[in-house]
């Protein structure tokens, strides 16, 4: 079908991508500095001040959080899809290197302890993500290096940690507002002074090498990921499956209620630790002074408690409890970092479930022969590879449900968006479909945000790969939901019911699918405002609220489908 909506492409971004991929075709290392000019000319909305002398601290923090903490030592970054790829190119026994990862980006990486960082990539989306982040990091590091060396040496002393005047003098020398320097201090914590000293001591000059960019290597890596799942749970080949892309914690928490069962222990913990904020929040919940969910709070508290020496034993206890209740976790250790869970509906115990799932009406699950395959949401185009592989090897797909983060152009952080149109920048297709969810499915379980259904989403190539021109096109055409995975997932959905590969640059009708399809996005960012990122508020409740509300909606949808199916389809 001929397209009737404009492409969101930008000449500057297309030039940037052509430059990146032409350089990465070389068999040697590429200097990141060769990308700095074209990166700046892209005028990325994520890095608007790339070409100014004053540091763009927002871009520096964003890229820093998506790269490992060892970056100040790194000079060479190598990208590959699997251990055999690295081994073939001379990077042997990678397993003996130090595992590292970014705080805000789930990507399997290994550091050799000297100057080389090896990163696993699952699709070209990882390249579109990591190369701009490395370039932004280097640009902003070197701006700070120039400014801190131009300043008086007396400014970079321990006095900045205790003396407000000294702190503000340093901020002024770095051409930063004091609050921006405070943001760096928050991110670096106790390493604030040593990090600034490291920046003063050297300029950043990184090199990157792509070991293999072939599509076949991505397929091999995806097959290796699937082989581990299939070996752990061969019943996936024989029983009907509900596919869910969400996260590794919300569904198990809701389906087992493990955190709720340990409420007395968790409450004792917050009464003993020096965290008045946690205790005050719990007391307000108990007194109904706030709208926060008791269940969400306990799930949040469980994770914090398990990170302490006193609560570490609950990690293994929780995994045993999940196994006893039909939840199998499969960790991906040899390929990219996408955990999977296989959930046997017949083994769930309605007596321990989160009350929002309606466990009083869930006894029928004992008669189910269906499984839930829940995977940790992937990055960008890898979603296509993963769902295509799942569809190829499972017995029957009963439903596909996608939950993930997105930026919103018409809402606020914590809102939930339900699209029925997705413009995919990978395939240039516009997908139209009947979303299994409406606002009524999520609204009863959302305490803070608003549910916006009948939305139009754009699946972009990467977080850095938008500029003012792209954002203007997106907004003028009514696309208010910006994310990275829905389009690739829908390309795989197309191939699950049509006898051909998904088209390119068409309007694609996905109505009348032979299985259920639902997509839910919760807003983590508001790019048209200067608001803080998701999780900046108290206890990250905006994030937990929308995450659990959408997961509840997905699980209730699956339960309803099973209740209707069991008497007729076995």
N, C-alpha and C positions, 0 to 999 in steps of 0.2 A: 504494500500500500504506500502511495506517495506521501511524503512528509508534508505537514502543513504548519509546523512550528519551527522557529529558527534554531540553529545550533548554538550551543553555548560556547563554541570555540573562540579562542582569542589568538590573534596572530603572534603576539609576544610569547604566549605560553606554548604555542605550537613550535615556534623557533627554539625556545628553551629545550623542549623535549627532543626535537631533532638533533640539537647540539649534544645533549646528554647521550643519546643512544648511538650517535655516530662516533663519539669519543670512546664509549665503552666497548665498541667492537674491536678495539686494539687488544693485542695479547699482552701488553705491558700495562703498567700503572698509569693512571690519569691524574694529573695534578688538579686538586680542587680549585686552585686559583684560576685555572683556565675557564671555569664556569662562573666566576664571580660577576663578570660584566653582564653576561646574558641573564644571570639570576637577578641582578639589579634592574635590568631593563624590563623584566617580566612584570614589575610593579605589583608583586604579590600582596594581596590584602593581609596576609599573615606577616609580611615583612615590608611594610610600606616605606620605611626609612632606611632601606639598605644602602642607598647611595649618599646618605648624609654623613657628616663627620661625627655627629653626636650618636652615641650608641642607641640602638633600638632594643631596649631591655626586654620588652615583651617577646620579641622574636628570639632573643638569646635564651630566655628562660624556657620558652616553648620548645626550642630545639634541644636544649640541655636535658629537659625532662624526658625526651624521647630517645636519648642516647645514653649509653652506660656511663657511670660515674668515673670510669677510668679514662675518659676522653682526653684530659690534660696530658696523658702520657702517650696517646695514640698518634702514630704518624702514617700508618698504612691500614686501610680497611679492605678486606677481601670479601666478596659476596658469592655465595654458592648455594645450591639447593639441597645438598646432602653430604654426609661424611665421605662417600666414595668420590664425589666431585672434588672436595678439598684434597683428599688423599692423592687423587690422580694428578693434581697440580702441585704436589710437593708439600702440602700442609698435612703432615702425618700426625697420627695420634692426637687428634684435636680434643678427644675426650679428656686428655690430661691437662689441657689448658684450663684456666679459671673461668667458670661459667659467670657471665655478667648479663645484665639487662637494664633497660631504661626504666625509670620509675613510672612513666606514663605511656609506655609502648611495649607490648608483649612481643618480643622477637628474640629467638634463641641466638645468643652470641657467646663467643669464647675469646678470652684475652690471654696472650702468651706471657704476660708479666713484664714485657719489655716495651714494644711499640706497635704490635700487630693485633688487630681486632678482626675476628672472623664472624660474619653475620649470615644466618640462614635466611633465604628468601623463598617465599611460596608462590609468587607470581610477579609480574612486572610492576604491580602496585607497590611492592616493597621497594623497588628501585625508585619509583615515583615519590616514595615517602622518604627514604633515607638520604638520597642525594641532595634534595633541597635542604633537609635538616642539617647535613654536614656543611653545606655551603653557607647557610645562615650562621651556623655556629662559628665557622672560621672567620667570616666577615666581622661579626660582632666581637669575637675574642681579640682580633687584631686592632679594632677601634679602641678597645679598652687598653690594650697593650701600648698603643701610641699615647693615649691620654695619661695613663698612669706613669709612664716614663717621662712625659713632659712636665708633670707636676713635681713639686718639691718632694724630695725623698722623706722629709719629716712628716709628710701627711700619712704615709702608710706604716703606722706604728700601732701597738696595742691600745693606744689612747682612743682610737676610733671606736673601740668596743665599750668604753665607759664614759667618754666625754662627748656630749651632743655637739658642741662647737666643732670638735675635730672631725666628727662624722659628717657634718654639713659642709665643712671645708673640703673634705675628700669628694663628696658628691658634686660640689661646684667644680672642682678640678676635672672630674670625669664628665662634665656637662650633662649631669643627671639631676632630676628632682630628687630630693632626699627620700621621698617615698619609693622611688624606683630602686635606689640603693638598699632601702630596707627590704624590698622584695627579694633582692639577691641574698641579703643576710638571712632571710627566712628560709630560702631554698638551700643555702650552703650550711646553715646552722653553725656548729662549732668550727667548721672548716672555712668560715668566711674570710678571715685574715690570710690564712695559708693559700686559699684559692686566688685571692688578689695578688699575693706575692708570686704565685706561679704564673699568672698572666703577665706580671711585670718582667719576669725573667726570660720569657721567650715568646716569639711570634708563633702563630699556629700555621703550619704548612703540611697539610694532609694529602695523601694520595689514595686513590680508590682503584680497585681492580675487580672486574666482573669475570668470574672463572668460566661460567657457561650461561649464555642467555637463551639457549634453545628451548622451544616449547616441549620437546620430548623430555628434557630434564625436569621440567615442572611436573609433567605427567608421571615420571618415575618417582619423584618425591611424594606426589599425592598417592600413588599406588602403595608406596612403602608405609605411608601414614595409615591407609586403609587396611593393609595386611595385618598390622598390629591389632586393630579393632576386631577384624574378622577372626583372628586366632583366639582372642580373648572371649569373644561372644559369637560363636558360629551360628547360634540360633537366629541371627539377623538374616541369614540366607533362607530361612524357612518360615518366618513368622511376619505378619504385617507390622509396619513401622510408621510411627509419627516422627517426622524429622523436625527438630527444634534447634535453632541457632540463637543462643542467648549468652549465658555465662556459666561457670562451674559451681556456683554457690546458691543462687536463689531457688532453683527448682528442688535440689536436695533438701534445703532448709524447709521449704514449704511441704514437701511430700513426706518428710520424716518427723518434723517438729522437734528435732533433737535439741535445739537451743531452748525451746519452751520447757522441755522436761528438766532442764538444768537451771531453771530460774533461781532457786534458793542459792545455789553455788555462785551464780553470776552476780546476784545482789550482794552477797557477802564480799565478793571481790571489789565492787565499787565502793563499799563502805570502808574497805581497808586501804585502798590506794589513795594517793594524794591527787585526786581529780575531782574537784568540787563540781565541775561542769557536768560530768557524767551523772553524779549523784543527784544534782539539782534537776537534771532532765528526767531522771527516773521518778523522782518525787512529784514532779509536775504531771507526768503521765499518770501516775497512780491517783493523783488528785483531780485528774481531767482538766488541768489548767492549760494544756496544750493539745493540739490535734495529733501529735505524733503517735504512730502505731506502737502499741506495746510489743507486738510480735517483731516488728522491724527493729526496734531498739534491742531486743534480746539477741537477734541474729547478729546485729552489729557488735554487741558486747561480747558475744561468743568468740568472734574472730579476734578481738583485742585480747581477751583472756587467754586464748590458745597461743598467743604470741609471747606469753610470759612463762617463766620456769614453772610456776604453780599450775598453770593451765595447759601445759604442753601435752600432758597425758590424755587430754580430751580429744586431741587430733586423731590418735589411733582409735580411741573409743568411738568417735563419730564414724570413722571409716568402717569399723566392724558393725556398727549399728546399721549403717547404710547397706552393707552387704547382706545382713540378715533381713533387710526389707527390700531386697531386689534391685539395689542401685549399685552398678559396677562402674568404677572409675578406670579409665584407660589413659594413662599418661603417655604423651608423645615424647620419646626420648631420642630417637634417631633422626627425626626430620624436623620440620618447623613446629612451633610451639602452639598446638591446638589440642587441648584436652578434650576427650569425649567421655560421655556417660551413657550407659545402656540401662534403661529402667524397665523392669518387668512389672507391668501393671498388676498382674495377678498376685504379686507378693507384697504389695503395699498394704499397710495397716491403717485403715481409716481412723482407728482410735487414737493415733498419735499425730495425725495430720494437722496442719495449720487450719484453724476454724474457717478461714476465708474460702477454703476449697469445698465447703459443704460436705464434710466427711460423714455426716449423719445419713447422707443419701448415696454413699459410695461403696456399699457392700457388694454391688454388682461387679466390681473390679476383680473379685476373686475368680470370676468366670472368663475373664479376658485372656486372649492369647496374643495380644498386641504388645509391642515394645515401643518405648520412646528412645530415640537416639538424639541426645542433646550434645551439641558441640559448642565449645567456647567460640564466640563470634570471631571470624577471621578478618583479615585486612583486604579490602578492595576485591580485585579480580580473583584472588584465591578462592573466594566464595563460589565462583563458577566451577572451578576444578573440583572442589570438595563435594558439592551437591551432585555434580555429574557422576562422580565416582560412587557416591552412596546410591544413587538411582540405578547405576549399572549392576550393583552387586546385591542389593536387598531384594526380598521376595515381593513385597508390595508396599508402595507408599500410600498411606491413608491421608496424610496431611503434611503441609510444609508451613512452618511458623517461624518468622524472623523477628527477633527483638534486638534493637541496637541503639546506639547513640546517634544524634544528629544535631546539626545547627538549625536554628529556627529564625526566620525573617519576620514572623508576625506574632511570636509568642515570647515567653520568658523561660528561664531555666527551670526545669522540672515539669514543664508541660509535656503532654503525650500527643504525638501526631500520628494520624492513621491515613496513609495515602491510598488512593485508587488509581493514580497515574504516576509513572516513574519514567523520567528521561534519563537514559543511561549514556554517559559520555564515552564508555568503552565501545559499545556497539553502535552508538548514535541512534538507537531505537527509542521510541516512546512506547512504553508498555501500558496498556489499560487492562484493568482486571477488577473482579469483584473481591474486595477485601472481606475476609471472614469476620472481621471485627468492626464494630461501630462504637461510638462514644459510650453508649449504654453498657458495653461490656467492661469498660475500664473505670468509668466515673465512680461507681460505688466504692472502689478500693483506693482512690487517689485522694489523699488528705489535703495537699497543698496546691497542686497544679490544676491546669485546665486541659480537657481532652478536646482535640481539634480533629474531627474526621473529615472525609472528603477532601483531603489535601493533595497537592501535587509535589512530588519529590524529584530531586536531581541527584543521581549517583555520580559524584565527581571523581577525577583521577587521583587527586591527592589534596591534602589540607593546604599546602603551599600553592597549589596550581589554580588559584582564582585571583582575579584582580578586579578593579572597580568596573571595568567594561563587562566582564563576565557576570558580576553580581547585579549590574543594572539590567542585563538581559534576563537573568533568572527572575528578578523581582518583577519586571514589567510583564513577563509572561505568566505570572501568578504561581511560580514555583517557590514555595516557602519552606521546604523541608530539604536540607542539604546533608547528604551522607555518602557512604562509599560502597555499600554492599548490596543494596536492593536490586540494582540493575543487573550485576553479574548473577545473582541468585535467579532472577527472572529469566535470564538467558538460558540457564540450566533447566528451569521449569518448562520453558518452551520445548526443549528437546526431550522432556520426559513424556510429552503426549503428541508430538509431531514427528514424522519420519524423516527429519532433515535437521541440519545444523541451523541454529538461530540466524535470522536475517541480519542485514546491516542497513542502517539509515531508513527504517520504515516505522510506521505506526502499527503496532502489533496488538492484536486482540487476544487476551488470555481468559476471556469468559468461557464458561462451560467446561472447565477443567474436570477431569475424572477424580480429582482429590481436592481436599480443602486447602486454601491458601490464605494466610494471614500475615500482615506486616505491621509492626508497632515500633515507633521510634520515640525515644524520650529526649528532650532537648537538653543538651549539655553546654551549648554555647549560643550567644546571640551576636553574630558578626556585625550587625548594623548598629550596635550600641557599644559602649565601653564598659559593660558590666563584667563582673568577675566570672571566672569559669565555674562550672558545676563543681560543687563540693567545697566552695570557699566558705559557705555558711556553717552554722553550728552543726557539728556531728555529721556533716554531709547528708542531712536528712532529705534535701531535695532529690539527691541522687537515689537514695534508698527508697524513697516514697514512690517514685515513678518506676524504678526497676522492679520492685515487688508488685506494684499494681499491674504492670504489663505481664509479669510472669503468672500472677494469679489468673488473669484473663485467658492466657494460653492454656494453662492446665485445666481450667474449668471448661474450655472449649473441647479439649481432648476427652475429658470425662463425659461430656454430653454426647460427643460422637460415639464413644464406646458404648454408652448406655443404649443408644439407638441401634447400634450395629450388632451387639452380642446375640440377640435372639435370631438374627437373620443371616449372619455371615460367617458361621463356623461349621 
